């Protein structure tokens, strides 16, 4: 276990205050100052990110109960701030040459023990997954090159809650509110089987028709229960396709991955019920694997090979890296708030904003085509702000010394 060093902070340097300049929202009393401090402490504090521990290393007037009152504030629109930070972060990095961005959505959970939490629920995603008791949330992530930018999030409330919405409904809400950067020419939406619903695909097709400036496409993994227009199940295509039609191919590793991956693929144009003409790719890790281990990927991208489609779908793994960094590096869900779903949402939103704050303030440390992690950015930012704090303390001591001499 590593040893972390942290000093007491008494002021926010100018390069930190600049990041919060122009932040939207109507703030009461000194809540804007407290919000800046909770985001900075969330990003820089190396220990467990409870409100008590973070307030211990903040200035004396930044106390735990002030942090807690801020998270309880009903007027605080945390989603608006997340969207603004995401736009600022996207504008800070160089755009891709082809102007194509990837929108990736997935859900995760944060274990919680308190039964009084209104957002906590018990369950599991499938019969093969372990049981959990905690908070489930869904994130919409913007990606290109090596950049991972969370653009929006929603909490998945328990089914018995009066405001319960399905995961796909929350996904469509976030996608409807998402505004691509001005330089975008194409948008590719990706997801696993949970997001491959006809409503989601129809929405993307509708956005493609209504958006005259850019094209909208999708790449989804689908369940084998999908049917074609002639009533044939997708599992029958996987079952009755001979091995000789599968071709061996490989896809390069992502910058944060290790080594390239080999697959056996088969590409076919089909007409899905309710969707229309799409390209179907059957993918296996081994040639002799049965249909149960064959992945089905559909897309409305035309003119692409099976290898190119697999390369695009492989980018979905970056959202799993985002979840790991949010939980392990930014302490998502460690604020110990409960009784109201608004407080829980603000708590999760602060962790997402701290992530966006770090990649925005450390944009020079993120190099195109080179892997990076939030842990590296945290360490660099921690050393920088500690150095500024020591310089600030030395300046104060010199001023006091000069005042004493003058007196």
Secondary structure, DSSP 4 states (H G I P E B T S, - for coil): -------------HHHHHHTTT--S---TTHHHHHHHHHHHHHH--S---HHHHHHTS-TTS-HHHHHHHHH-TT--HHHHHHHHHHHHHHHSPPPTT-EEEEEEEEEEEE---TT-TTEEEE-SSTTSPPEEEEEEEEEEEEETTEEEEEEEEEE--TTSTT---HHHHHHHHHHH----TT--EEEEEE-GGG--HHHHHHHHHHHHH-SSSEEEEEEEE-TT-BBTTS-BHHHHHHHS-GGG-EEEEEPPPTTS-S-EEEEEEEEEEEETTTEEEEEEEEESSTT--GGG-EEEEE---S--HHHHHHHHHGGGHHHHHHHIIIIIS-TT-S---S-HHHHHHHHHHHHHHHHHHHHHTGGG--TTS---HHHHHHHHHHHHHHHHHHHHHHHHHHHHHHHHH-
